[in-house]
Amino acid sequence: MLIQEQMSLQEKLAVLSDAAKYDVSCTSSGVDRKGKRGMLGNAVSAGLCHSFAADGRCISLLKILFTNQCIYDCRYCINRRSNDVVRTAFTPDEVCTLTMEFYRRNYIEGLFLSSGILHSPDYTMDLIYQTLRKLRGECRFNGYIHVKAIPGADPVLIEHVGLLADRMSVNLELPTAQGLKSLAPAKSRPRILAPMRQIQKGIRTQRTELIPYERGRRFVPAGQSTQMIVGATPENDYQMIKVAEALYQNYDLRRVFYSAFVRVNDDSSLPVLPGGPPLLREHRLYQADWLLRFYGFGADELLTEAQPHFNVLLDPKCDWALRHLELFPVEINRADYLTILRVPGIGVKSAKRIVAARRGAVLDFADLKKLGVVLKRAVYFITCGGRMMYPLKIDQDFITSQLVGEERRKTWDITNRDSYRQISMFDDGWMSSSPTAQDTQTAVFGQL
């Protein structure tokens, strides 16, 4: 397909912002940078999340492709070479104009720039470099910039871009080499991992140093991330979470993002998903990913080859706890921080508060609630002063039956996030049976 050269900037924006919506690997900035005199913008580590789209994704960045033209023919991609879609491309000046004007109007706080491959990886990466150099130099933009590193591009170009961007990402696309071979044969695992390794080494080298290049900017100060597609190939949850764990350990990634497969192309090699995109599976992977990064869990603790998929009715932490009831209940006033952290209903912040608060007092259940503990989950797994909150039995079937009700509601919310309807007293989306005549009567007369 030929690039449409006569399109207006607004028409290009409509095409290239829509083409970027399937790339989810952008989130809060992760870098603090105060404003500088003579420059426009700053970056706040806490993030750029002011508003969210209907699908839950952050929209505070100007998220665009430089071009949707591509030399590759990946089966799952809307921008693949063989698709008959309108093709266009920005110029470096146009990207700078959009970013600066949107920022001045307070529409955005930063730029997320990805791209299809125009002519070659080197050619495209050079265009991205020219864009960032103009933004940082001529436009004096000091805000957050997230850029895609293109596999196969010259390492020198990636280094130059890394000294201008805050975060870089290289999409792994699919979790295994076999998956890439079947759906993206022009791409290979070694070619994707090469720029990841380069970015990792550059970050480590500059962790305590400043390189005198482009006004002493650090190399990718907010770290790097990647994205994997969920459900396009037969890999199970265990394989995906093992890959994520290896990336965190071996490449120092800040985030691994998971994108539920959306069948945008009519291709026999792509799976047909009658229920739509696997949103619940994506959600469970994100929950497990959080446990890997902040709760001290290992992938082999959450899943095994014998049990390779996450429980659809329970989140991974609750599921793990129910499979290890021999470790519970935990005495809140004596257990160490890491043990407390593994209790369902207790997060990182509440665990830290517990450890700090019990230095000066003996905690009870009322105190835990004030500290942010979700007691309706934690109550089955903890004691305060040697006593449980209620006379409960530590039984897997009993606790599961109590926890599943809440998770069923959350599951319905995830899988039906795009459906809207009038709320009814009884038809609330997760009831398995209709109300009885007596129930209806008591509801009408306010005798609930």
C-alpha positions as CSV (number, residue, x, y, z in Angstrom):
1,M,0.0,0.0,0.0
2,L,1.2,3.5,-0.8
3,I,1.3,6.2,1.9
4,Q,-1.3,8.9,1.5
5,E,0.7,12.1,1.3
6,Q,-2.2,14.6,0.8
7,M,-3.8,14.0,4.2
8,S,-4.2,16.8,6.7
9,L,-2.5,16.7,10.1
10,Q,-5.9,16.0,11.7
11,E,-6.6,13.2,9.3
12,K,-3.2,11.6,10.0
13,L,-3.8,11.9,13.7
14,A,-7.2,10.1,13.4
15,V,-5.5,7.2,11.5
16,L,-2.3,6.9,13.5
17,S,-3.8,7.3,17.0
18,D,-6.4,4.6,16.2
19,A,-3.6,2.3,14.8
20,A,-1.8,2.6,18.1
21,K,-4.6,1.5,20.4
22,Y,-3.5,-2.2,20.5
23,D,-0.2,-1.3,22.1
24,V,-0.8,-1.3,25.8
25,S,2.8,-1.1,27.1
26,C,2.6,2.4,28.5
27,T,1.8,3.5,32.0
28,S,2.9,5.9,34.7
29,S,6.2,7.6,34.0
30,G,8.4,6.2,36.8
31,V,10.8,9.2,36.6
32,D,10.9,12.5,38.5
33,R,12.1,15.6,36.6
34,K,11.4,19.1,37.7
35,G,10.8,21.9,35.2
36,K,13.7,23.8,33.9
37,R,14.0,27.5,33.0
38,G,13.6,28.0,29.3
39,M,12.0,24.5,28.8
40,L,8.4,23.3,28.7
41,G,7.1,20.4,30.9
42,N,8.3,18.1,33.6
43,A,7.8,14.5,34.6
44,V,6.4,13.1,37.9
45,S,7.2,9.6,39.0
46,A,3.8,8.9,40.4
47,G,2.4,8.8,36.9
48,L,0.5,10.5,34.2
49,C,-2.9,8.9,34.8
50,H,-5.5,11.6,34.9
51,S,-8.2,9.8,32.9
52,F,-8.9,6.4,31.4
53,A,-10.6,5.1,28.3
54,A,-13.7,2.9,28.5
55,D,-11.4,-0.2,28.3
56,G,-9.4,1.0,31.4
57,R,-6.3,2.2,29.6
58,C,-4.6,5.5,30.4
59,I,-5.2,8.2,27.8
60,S,-3.1,11.0,29.3
61,L,-0.3,10.4,26.8
62,L,-0.4,11.4,23.1
63,K,-0.3,7.8,21.9
64,I,0.5,7.5,18.2
65,L,2.3,5.6,15.6
66,F,4.8,7.5,13.5
67,T,3.5,5.4,10.6
68,N,1.2,2.5,10.1
69,Q,3.1,1.4,7.0
70,C,5.0,-1.8,7.7
71,I,7.3,-4.2,5.8
72,Y,6.3,-7.1,8.0
73,D,3.2,-9.3,7.6
74,C,2.5,-10.4,11.2
75,R,-0.8,-12.4,11.2
76,Y,-2.3,-10.7,14.2
77,C,-1.5,-7.1,13.4
78,I,-4.0,-4.7,11.8
79,N,-1.1,-2.8,10.2
80,R,0.4,-5.9,8.5
81,R,1.7,-5.5,5.0
82,S,-1.1,-7.5,3.3
83,N,-4.0,-5.6,4.9
84,D,-5.9,-3.1,2.7
85,V,-6.0,-0.1,5.1
86,V,-5.3,3.6,4.6
87,R,-1.5,4.2,5.1
88,T,0.0,7.4,6.2
89,A,3.0,8.7,8.2
90,F,3.9,11.8,10.2
91,T,7.0,13.9,9.7
92,P,9.2,14.7,12.7
93,D,7.9,18.3,12.5
94,E,4.3,17.1,12.7
95,V,4.9,15.0,15.7
96,C,6.6,17.9,17.4
97,T,3.7,20.2,16.5
98,L,1.1,17.8,17.9
99,T,3.0,17.2,21.1
100,M,3.7,20.8,21.9
101,E,0.2,22.1,21.0
102,F,-1.5,19.3,22.9
103,Y,0.7,19.9,25.9
104,R,0.0,23.6,25.9
105,R,-3.7,22.9,26.0
106,N,-3.3,20.6,28.9
107,Y,-4.6,17.6,26.9
108,I,-1.5,15.5,27.6
109,E,1.5,15.2,29.9
110,G,3.7,13.2,27.6
111,L,4.3,11.4,24.4
112,F,4.1,7.6,23.6
113,L,5.6,7.1,20.1
114,S,5.6,3.7,18.4
115,S,5.8,2.9,14.7
116,G,5.4,0.4,12.0
117,I,8.5,-0.3,10.0
118,L,8.9,2.1,7.1
119,H,11.5,0.9,4.5
120,S,13.8,-0.6,7.2
121,P,14.4,-0.7,11.0
122,D,17.3,1.8,10.6
123,Y,15.3,4.2,8.5
124,T,12.4,4.2,10.9
125,M,14.6,4.5,14.0
126,D,16.4,7.4,12.5
127,L,13.1,9.2,11.9
128,I,12.2,8.7,15.5
129,Y,15.6,10.0,16.6
130,Q,15.1,13.1,14.5
131,T,11.7,13.6,16.1
132,L,13.0,13.4,19.7
133,R,16.1,15.5,19.0
134,K,13.8,18.3,17.7
135,L,11.4,17.9,20.6
136,R,14.1,18.1,23.2
137,G,16.3,20.6,21.4
138,E,14.4,23.1,19.2
139,C,11.0,22.7,21.0
140,R,12.6,22.6,24.5
141,F,10.2,19.9,25.6
142,N,11.1,18.6,29.1
143,G,8.0,16.3,29.6
144,Y,7.8,12.5,29.6
145,I,8.6,10.5,26.4
146,H,8.1,6.8,25.9
147,V,9.5,5.4,22.6
148,K,9.6,2.0,21.0
149,A,13.0,0.5,20.2
150,I,12.8,-1.3,16.9
151,P,14.5,-4.7,16.7
152,G,17.1,-4.8,14.0
153,A,17.9,-1.1,14.2
154,D,21.5,0.1,14.5
155,P,22.6,0.0,18.2
156,V,24.0,3.5,17.7
157,L,20.6,4.8,16.9
158,I,19.0,3.1,19.9
159,E,21.7,4.6,22.1
160,H,21.0,8.1,20.8
161,V,17.2,7.7,21.2
162,G,17.7,6.3,24.7
163,L,19.5,9.4,25.8
164,L,16.5,11.5,24.7
165,A,13.6,9.3,25.9
166,D,12.5,8.5,29.5
167,R,11.3,5.0,28.9
168,M,11.8,2.6,26.0
169,S,10.1,-0.7,25.2
170,V,10.7,-3.6,22.9
171,N,7.6,-5.7,22.4
172,L,8.2,-9.4,22.8
173,E,4.9,-9.9,21.0
174,L,4.5,-13.7,21.7
175,P,5.8,-15.6,24.7
176,T,7.7,-18.4,22.8
177,A,9.9,-18.6,19.7
178,Q,7.4,-21.2,18.2
179,G,4.6,-18.6,18.5
180,L,6.6,-16.0,16.7
181,K,7.5,-18.5,14.0
182,S,3.9,-19.3,13.4
183,L,2.4,-15.8,13.5
184,A,5.3,-13.4,12.9
185,P,7.9,-15.4,10.8
186,A,9.9,-12.3,9.9
187,K,10.6,-11.7,13.6
188,S,12.9,-13.8,15.8
189,R,13.5,-14.0,19.6
190,P,17.3,-13.2,19.4
191,R,16.5,-10.1,17.3
192,I,14.0,-8.9,19.8
193,L,16.1,-9.6,22.8
194,A,19.2,-7.8,21.4
195,P,17.9,-4.2,21.9
196,M,16.5,-5.3,25.3
197,R,20.0,-6.3,26.4
198,Q,21.5,-3.1,25.0
199,I,19.0,-1.0,26.9
200,Q,19.6,-3.0,30.1
201,K,23.4,-2.5,29.8
202,G,23.0,1.2,29.1
203,I,20.8,1.7,32.2
204,R,23.2,-0.2,34.4
205,T,26.2,1.8,33.1
206,Q,24.5,5.1,33.8
207,R,23.0,4.2,37.1
208,T,25.6,6.3,38.9
209,E,27.0,8.3,36.1
210,L,26.0,11.1,33.6
211,I,27.2,10.9,30.0
212,P,28.0,14.3,28.6
213,Y,25.7,14.0,25.7
214,E,22.4,15.9,25.0
215,R,22.9,18.1,28.0
216,G,23.9,15.3,30.4
217,R,20.7,13.3,30.1
218,R,20.6,9.8,31.6
219,F,20.0,6.8,29.4
220,V,16.3,5.6,29.7
221,P,15.9,6.8,33.3
222,A,12.4,5.3,33.7
223,G,13.6,1.9,32.5
224,Q,12.2,-0.4,29.9
225,S,9.0,-2.5,29.4
226,T,7.6,-5.0,27.0
227,Q,4.3,-6.5,25.9
228,M,3.0,-10.0,25.3
229,I,-0.2,-11.0,23.4
230,V,-2.5,-13.3,25.4
231,G,-4.4,-16.0,23.6
232,A,-3.1,-15.7,20.1
233,T,-1.0,-18.8,20.4
234,P,-1.5,-22.0,22.6
235,E,0.9,-21.1,25.4
236,N,-0.7,-21.6,28.9
237,D,-0.6,-19.2,31.8
238,Y,2.3,-21.0,33.4
239,Q,4.5,-20.5,30.3
240,M,3.6,-16.8,30.1
241,I,4.3,-16.1,33.7
242,K,7.6,-18.0,33.5
243,V,8.7,-15.8,30.6
244,A,7.7,-12.7,32.5
245,E,9.7,-13.8,35.5
246,A,12.8,-14.5,33.3
247,L,12.5,-11.0,31.7
248,Y,12.4,-9.4,35.2
249,Q,15.3,-11.4,36.4
250,N,17.5,-11.3,33.3
251,Y,16.7,-8.0,31.6
252,D,15.7,-5.7,34.6
253,L,12.4,-4.8,33.0
254,R,10.2,-2.4,34.9
255,R,6.9,-3.8,33.5
256,V,5.6,-6.7,31.4
257,F,2.2,-5.8,29.9
258,Y,-0.3,-8.3,28.7
259,S,-2.7,-7.6,25.9
260,A,-5.8,-9.8,25.4
261,F,-5.8,-11.0,21.8
262,V,-8.3,-9.2,19.5
263,R,-9.0,-10.9,16.2
264,V,-8.7,-8.0,13.8
265,N,-7.7,-10.0,10.8
266,D,-9.6,-12.9,9.0
267,D,-6.8,-15.4,9.0
268,S,-7.1,-19.2,9.3
269,S,-3.9,-19.3,11.5
270,L,-5.5,-17.1,14.2
271,P,-7.7,-18.6,16.9
272,V,-11.4,-18.1,16.9
273,L,-12.5,-16.9,20.4
274,P,-16.3,-17.2,20.7
275,G,-16.3,-15.3,24.0
276,G,-14.3,-12.5,22.6
277,P,-10.9,-11.3,23.9
278,P,-9.7,-13.3,26.9
279,L,-10.0,-10.3,29.3
280,L,-10.3,-12.4,32.5
281,R,-7.1,-14.3,31.6
282,E,-5.4,-11.0,30.9
283,H,-6.6,-9.8,34.3
284,R,-5.3,-12.9,36.1
285,L,-1.9,-12.5,34.5
286,Y,-1.7,-8.9,35.7
287,Q,-2.6,-10.0,39.2
288,A,0.1,-12.7,39.1
289,D,2.6,-10.2,37.7
290,W,2.0,-8.0,40.6
291,L,2.7,-10.9,43.0
292,L,6.0,-11.5,41.2
293,R,7.2,-7.9,41.4
294,F,6.0,-6.8,44.9
295,Y,5.0,-9.8,47.0
296,G,8.0,-12.1,46.7
297,F,6.2,-14.9,44.9
298,G,7.9,-17.1,42.2
299,A,6.2,-18.3,39.1
300,D,6.5,-21.9,40.2
301,E,4.6,-21.2,43.4
302,L,1.6,-19.8,41.6
303,L,1.4,-22.4,38.8
304,T,3.0,-25.7,37.8
305,E,3.1,-27.8,34.7
306,A,0.5,-30.0,36.3
307,Q,-1.7,-26.9,37.0
308,P,-0.8,-24.6,34.1
309,H,-3.8,-22.2,34.2
310,F,-5.0,-19.6,36.8
311,N,-8.3,-20.2,38.6
312,V,-11.1,-18.3,36.9
313,L,-13.0,-18.0,40.2
314,L,-10.2,-16.9,42.5
315,D,-7.4,-14.4,42.2
316,P,-3.9,-16.0,42.2
317,K,-3.1,-15.0,45.8
318,C,-6.3,-16.5,47.3
319,D,-5.8,-19.6,45.1
320,W,-2.2,-20.0,46.4
321,A,-3.4,-19.5,50.0
322,L,-6.1,-22.1,49.7
323,R,-3.6,-24.6,48.4
324,H,-1.3,-24.0,51.3
325,L,-3.6,-23.9,54.3
326,E,-1.0,-25.6,56.4
327,L,0.7,-22.1,56.6
328,F,-2.3,-20.5,58.1
329,P,-3.6,-18.9,60.2
330,V,-0.9,-16.2,60.6
331,E,-0.6,-14.4,63.9
332,I,-0.5,-10.7,62.9
333,N,1.3,-9.5,66.0
334,R,4.3,-11.9,65.5
335,A,4.6,-12.9,61.8
336,D,7.4,-11.3,59.8
337,Y,6.7,-8.9,57.0
338,L,7.0,-11.3,54.1
339,T,4.7,-13.8,55.8
340,I,2.1,-11.1,56.4
341,L,2.4,-10.0,52.7
342,R,1.2,-13.4,51.6
343,V,-2.1,-13.2,53.4
344,P,-5.1,-12.5,51.1
345,G,-6.5,-9.1,51.7
346,I,-3.2,-7.6,52.9
347,G,-1.3,-5.5,50.4
348,V,2.2,-3.9,50.5
349,K,1.1,-0.7,52.1
350,S,-1.1,-2.4,54.8
351,A,1.7,-4.9,55.6
352,K,4.1,-2.1,56.2
353,R,1.6,-0.3,58.3
354,I,1.0,-3.4,60.4
355,V,4.8,-3.9,61.0
356,A,5.1,-0.3,62.1
357,A,2.0,-0.1,64.2
358,R,2.6,-3.2,66.3
359,R,5.9,-1.8,67.6
360,G,3.8,0.3,70.0
361,A,0.6,-1.7,70.5
362,V,-1.0,-5.1,70.2
363,L,-3.2,-5.1,67.1
364,D,-6.8,-6.4,66.9
365,F,-9.1,-6.7,64.0
366,A,-10.5,-3.2,64.4
367,D,-7.0,-1.9,64.1
368,L,-6.3,-3.9,61.0
369,K,-9.4,-2.5,59.3
370,K,-8.1,1.0,60.0
371,L,-4.8,0.1,58.5
372,G,-6.4,-0.9,55.2
373,V,-6.7,-4.6,55.5
374,V,-9.6,-6.2,53.5
375,L,-11.0,-8.3,56.4
376,K,-13.6,-10.0,54.3
377,R,-10.7,-11.9,52.7
378,A,-8.0,-11.8,55.4
379,V,-10.3,-13.0,58.2
380,Y,-10.0,-16.7,57.1
381,F,-6.2,-16.6,57.3
382,I,-5.2,-14.5,60.4
383,T,-5.4,-14.4,64.1
384,C,-4.9,-11.4,66.5
385,G,-3.7,-12.3,69.9
386,G,-4.1,-16.0,69.1
387,R,-7.8,-15.7,68.2
388,M,-9.7,-15.5,64.9
389,M,-12.3,-12.9,64.4
390,Y,-15.1,-15.5,64.1
391,P,-15.2,-19.2,65.0
392,L,-14.2,-20.3,61.5
393,K,-12.9,-23.7,60.4
394,I,-9.7,-23.8,58.3
395,D,-11.2,-25.9,55.5
396,Q,-10.5,-25.4,51.8
397,D,-14.0,-26.1,50.6
398,F,-15.6,-23.8,53.2
399,I,-13.2,-20.8,52.6
400,T,-13.5,-21.2,48.9
401,S,-17.3,-21.0,49.0
402,Q,-17.0,-17.8,51.0
403,L,-14.5,-16.2,48.7
404,V,-15.9,-17.2,45.3
405,G,-19.0,-15.0,45.7
406,E,-16.9,-11.8,45.6
407,E,-14.7,-13.0,42.8
408,R,-17.8,-14.0,40.7
409,R,-18.9,-10.4,40.8
410,K,-15.5,-9.1,39.8
411,T,-15.3,-11.7,37.0
412,W,-18.6,-10.5,35.6
413,D,-17.4,-6.9,35.7
414,I,-14.3,-7.8,33.8
415,T,-15.9,-10.0,31.1
416,N,-18.8,-7.5,30.6
417,R,-17.0,-4.3,30.9
418,D,-18.3,-3.0,27.6
419,S,-22.0,-3.8,28.3
420,Y,-24.4,-1.3,29.9
421,R,-27.9,-1.8,31.1
422,Q,-30.4,-0.6,33.7
423,I,-29.8,-1.8,37.2
424,S,-32.5,-4.1,38.6
425,M,-33.1,-5.2,42.1
426,F,-32.6,-8.9,41.3
427,D,-31.2,-9.1,37.8
428,D,-27.7,-8.0,38.8
429,G,-25.6,-10.1,36.4
430,W,-24.3,-12.8,38.7
431,M,-27.4,-14.4,40.2
432,S,-27.8,-18.0,39.0
433,S,-31.6,-18.1,39.6
434,S,-34.6,-15.9,39.5
435,P,-36.1,-14.4,42.7
436,T,-39.0,-16.2,44.3
437,A,-42.4,-14.6,44.6
438,Q,-41.8,-14.1,48.3
439,D,-38.5,-12.3,47.6
440,T,-40.3,-9.9,45.1
441,Q,-43.0,-9.2,47.6
442,T,-40.6,-8.4,50.5
443,A,-38.5,-6.1,48.1
444,V,-41.6,-4.2,47.0
445,F,-42.7,-3.5,50.6
446,G,-39.3,-2.7,51.9
447,Q,-39.0,-5.8,54.1
448,L,-35.5,-6.8,53.0
